[in-house]
Amino acid sequence: MTKKSARDDLPASYADATQQLETLIANLESGQLPLEELLGQYQRGAALLKYCRERLQAVEDQVRLLDDDGSVKPWPQTP
């Protein structure tokens, strides 16, 4: 069995990431998870939060480019 890399676990979209976060939060708040699973869920939530912050930053950067001179410029895709 091969171990998944962090890249394999990236959500398909920002919307998918936020949906996964909502589900994780509900699971964490339920208080029904065993300790080992709780830690894994917390780590996954932290990774999803980082992904969302990076995507939002990319959009903010694009808006700044638009505001600077009024023309649309492509921004780099996140790997």
N, C-alpha and C positions, 0 to 999 in steps of 0.2 A: 504494500500500500504506500503511495507517495503522499508526502505532506503537501497540503495546499500552500501556495505562497500568498502573501497579502494581496497581490495583484489579482489572483484568482477570485478573491472574496469581495472585490469592489462591486458596489451596486450598479445596476444598469443605468440608473439616472438619479438625479437629486430627489425626485419624487419617491423613487423606490427606497432611497436611503432614509428619508424622513418617515416613511411607512414602517420600515424595519425598526427605526428608533422608537416609534410609538409603541410597537409591539414589545420591544425589549423593556421599555419603561413599565408597561403594564405588568410584564412578567416579574420584574424586579420588585415592584410595589406590592405584588400579591403576597410576598413572603413565603411562597410555597416551594422555592427552588432549593435543592441541596447546595451546600457550600461550594463544592467544586463547580457546579453549573453556574452558580451565582457569579463566581469570579470570571468564568468564560463569557458570560452574558455582559458583564461590566466591561471587559476588555473589548468585546465586539462593539458595544455602544460607544466607547471612546474612539475606536477606529472609524465608525460611521460619522461621529461628530466631526472628526478631523476632515473626512471627505467632504462633508457639507460646508464646513468653513472654507476649505480650499476652493470649492465650486463658487461659493458666494464671492470670494475674493476675486476670482477670475471675472465674474460678471461686473463687479465694481470697477476693476481695471479697465474693462471694455467701455463702461460708461464714461470713465475719465477720459479715455481716448476720444470718444465722441464729443465730449464737452470741450476739449482743448481746441479742436479746429473744425468741428462739424462734419467731418467725413468718417465713414465707417472704415475701420482698419481691422483686419483679422487678428485674433489673439491666439497664442499658442494653445493647442489642445493639451490637457493633462495626460500624462502617460498612463 
